[in-house]
Amino acid sequence: MGHRPVKIAFWGDSLTEGAPGYSFFEILKGRLSDYKLYNYGYAEDTINTLYHRLLHEKEHPDCKRIFLWIGTNDVFMYPEDYKEADERDLHKTYQNICTQLLKFTPKLIVIPPLIIGETMHNSWNKITEKISREIREIAASDKKIEKEVS
């Protein structure tokens, strides 16, 4: 019986897709040639649009691991006074994404949005931290979900 490559999928926005600029996915493909990698990154995706895209995905391979890096574009959708209702909606939708992706993998690795801009204390990063906190809470609540960046 022949060697079956380990399958790994990446879901996210333009940072996952590799646009604009240099793609980490292409670097990984070059370095992990024994693996079968799938890029489901799509520019301009938000948590909500990725969830709807995932629901309409016709085929998804079973994978050893799936990485999820989404939330950066969501920062720009919320005003500075990010409301509790916004948090609840985001939490529920992100949890639904995780539930869907866990159908295709025994382990999901989530990567919260990092920072935006050169100044750590700008208004965008305050929202980024709130979204990241939600993602970390979801990861902490399920043993099948790992958070890669704290």
N, C-alpha and C positions, 0 to 999 in steps of 0.2 A: 504494500500500500504506500502511495506517495506521500510526501510531506505536505501537510495543509498549513498554509500561512495563518498566523494569528491575526484576527480581524479587530481593528480598532476604528471607531467612528468619532468624528468631531462635529459637534453642533454649535452654532453661534451666529454672530453677525459678521461684519466686514473684517474684523480682526481675525476671525477663524477662516473666512473665505480667502483672505490675503490681499484685499483691495482696500485702500490704495497702498502701494509700496511693496515691501518684501514680505513674502509669505512664510510663516513658520511651518506651515503644512508642507510646503515644497522642500524645506530643509529636512523635515522629518522623513519625507518620502525618500530622499537621497540617502539618509543615514540608516533607515530601517527597511532596507530593501527586502528582507525576509518576511515582512509583515504586509498585510493587505489593509491599506488605510483608505477611509472614506471621508470626504470633506462635505459636510452639510452646512457650511457657513454661507450666509447670504447677507450682502450689504444692506444696511438700513433696517435689519430685523430688530424688533423689540421682543421683550418677553411674550407679549400678547401675539404678535405676528408669527413668531417662531412656533408657539403652541398651535396655532391654526394650520401652519404649514406642516407640522408634525402629524396632525390629525388626518391630513390629506395625502400623506406619504404612502404611496402604493406598496412599495417594498422596502423592507429594511433588514439587512442581514443580522443574524445573531452575532454578537461581538464579545470578545473577551473583556473589553473595556470600552466605555463611551465617555468622552470628555464633553462637558457643557460649559461654554464661556459666553454668557449673554448678560445684558443689563446696562451696558455702556450707553446705548441709544435711549434707554428709558430715562436716564438722568436728565436729558434735554426735554422730556415730555412733561416733567413736573415742575411746578413753580417752587420758589424758595420755601413756601409754607406747605410743604409736602404733608398731606393730611393722613389721618389714621385710616380713612376709607381707601386712600390710594395704597397704603401699606397692605391692607387686608386683601385688596384685589390682586396686587402684585404677588403676595404670598400664596394665595390660592392658585393663581395661574402657574407660577413657578413650580409649586408642588405637583400640579397636574402634568407639567412637562416631565418632571422626574418620574412620576408614576408611569407615564407612557414609555419613556426611554428604558426604564427598568424591565420592561417586557422583553427587551432585546439584549440584556447584559446582566451578568451577576454583580457587576460593580460599576457605579456611575461616579465619575470624578467631576465635581463642580468647581468652577473658577469664578469667584465674584469679580465684578468690575474693580479695576485698580484705582488709578487717579486720573484726573483730567486737568491738563494744563501744568504749568510750572509751579504754581502756588498751591501748597497743600490746603490752605485755609480759605479757598474761594467758595462761593455759594454752590458750585457744581459738586465739589467734593463733599460737602455736607450731605447732599442727596445721595451721592455715591456711597457714602458710609452707611446710610440708612438702608439702601438696597443691599449692600454687602452683608449687613447684619441679618436681614431677612434670609438671605441665602445660607449664611452660616447656621442659623437656627434650623432651617429645613435639613441641612446636612447632619446636624447633631441629633435630629430626631429619627434617623433611619440608618441602621448599620450597613446598608448596601450603598450608602452615599458617602463619599469622602470629599472633604474640602481640601483642595490643593494649596490654596493661598489663604492665610488668615487675615 
